[in-house]
Amino acid sequence: MTAKLSPLFLGIDTGGTYTDAVLWSEEGGPKGKVLAKAKSLTTRHDLAVGISGAVDAVLQQSGTDPAAIKLVSMSTTLATNALVEGQGGRVALVMIGFSEADLARDGLKTALGTDPVVFCPGGHDVHGNAAKLDLSGLEAALPELGRSVSGFAVCAYFATRNPAHELAARDLIREKTGLPVTASHELSAKLGGPRRALTTLLNARLISMIDRLVAATEGFLAKRGIAAPLMVVRGDGALVSAAFARQRPIETILSGPAASLVGARHMTGLDDAMVSDIGGTTTDVAVLDGGRPRLDPEGATVGGFRTMVEAVAMRTFGLGGDSEVALEDGALDPKILLGPRRLVPLALAGMAHGEAVTAELERQLRAPNPSRMDGRFAVRTGVPDRLAAGLTAPEAKLYEAIGATPLALDRLLSSNAQNATLNRLVARGLVHICGFTPSDAAHVLGKQSNWDVATARLGAELFARRRDGRGQAIAATPEEISQRVLVTLTRWSAEYILETAFAEDGLDGAATVAHALVQRAVDGHPGIARFTVALDRPVIGLGASAPLHYAGLPPLVGNGCIVPEDTDVANALGAVVGQVRVSAEARVSQPKEGLFRLASGQTVRDFTDEAKAIEAAEADVRAIAAGRAKDAGTDSAEIDVATEFKVSTIEGQRMFIEAHVVAVASGRPRIAV
């Protein structure tokens, strides 16, 4: 009799720089067993290339038959990175019942940038009563918008209490343009129109990016004969089906970091820890309490924008191995500055393009004086041409001049205005800047060797020639400047970890205090008032470069730093050990005495009896949660329903104000049979 084999699970993490893959089995004790792991460069122009490189490697290492894989789960930092770097498709925002003054709230105008916005009369009041809807202005604008945007975001006044006007606008847009439309009530049941509009806008921007990722993954799996369900990690660490994630990509912000928390807990068994995950683009810091990640009750903040997405309470900083290295302006003894923008490391560009990069660096080294543009190149990202819609004439001209081979900026740009134009192309995700990064510094010092060391050294030489306020070179050798860059990265990492701890403790001025403490610890200047600080829990360091950058952390944070054996694939591992978790909400209000109005899903109903309204609300959310759980990828969901009442007492009599009903469905994802 043949023993039944344990099902195999494939985890994939698509990061800004690397795509990781891990093959995991439930056998081997409570932690299961990692059978194989691998990395491949993320290829943004065609994500399937990076995915196939990593997955093919683990299949080859393990000798696994692809048909034996019963579940594929994926986390990604692409959405997070896009928001941190200000990237995303051009979308149109439709505001129903709002005024232009509302754009000034919650950072909405900043997030909108130069994208178009259409205002329409309509919306509802707090009880779901409708104002007159007029979509004629939107209909008139759709022919032009349909040619110049990649999608639409629709937000109506009090749509969480009655989504009818959002549904009408959504249907009109789909009929006239065929483009993706996100309606705000689909993403959040919370009040706060401008922030809900912001969340919807960001979701619409991310749809094409996540759609390309899912399509690339599905296409690759089909070619390899892996007929298993595909799951995606959400920002709260839960798993959802790929189809679910395609419609709500905003929920994948902090997907990679959330997966890393699940992976950190799984690998170390620690219930209480600070978790710091350093990647190519960002450092993500969060807190494990009692074995679970803390969630942010106000919604995730990424790239400076506070969204309505429930996610881990994680602070994301633009600091990583591929962060832009810059110099403080105007200082006699200028400091090294890192990020928040990600660059393509020169070592990576040199490996991919060889002489086209090194010849330009050598030319710049022969120049008698250094230039701010030394060691900088522009290259197209390789995204589809349709995503370049809506460029201005100067943007289109500059974009045309940039190709698939890196072009030195001192040859490309002739004015500051062109530099601003280039930055807009970078923000649109159309162009990458190549330049000197901490990854290059690590290559120079022999601490990293996976890319081209010679190109990294040329970049370090050029950066070391930069001048301080006295006109002197900032470093004597490539090694000296590289060491300063790596020390700065470790120092900033400590500051961000302490800043997160102070913020979680509710302290004001967390960043200022963290900076001052680390500065004293590093510089050895205790001052008149002596004080020390220590975390009450260890740090779990995650990321392929964590062993390098976090070796010097303990004396700066006052506690140990644990770097697990499989830290380089923590996200991919976390992706396969999680659970599906979805929720549904309903509200019962009392517009007038004796009338109880239930708003759940896309329906609004009135009752004359409070108990019957509550009973209907609980039945609705249970049914909606069950349906969402099935759509999200589980057939074995357990559903918990909780009801919170808001009441007042007047002259001894209970007065009903509102009831909030929430159903949470959770279960293991379905696997292939």
Disulfide bonds with the S-S distance in Angstrom:
none
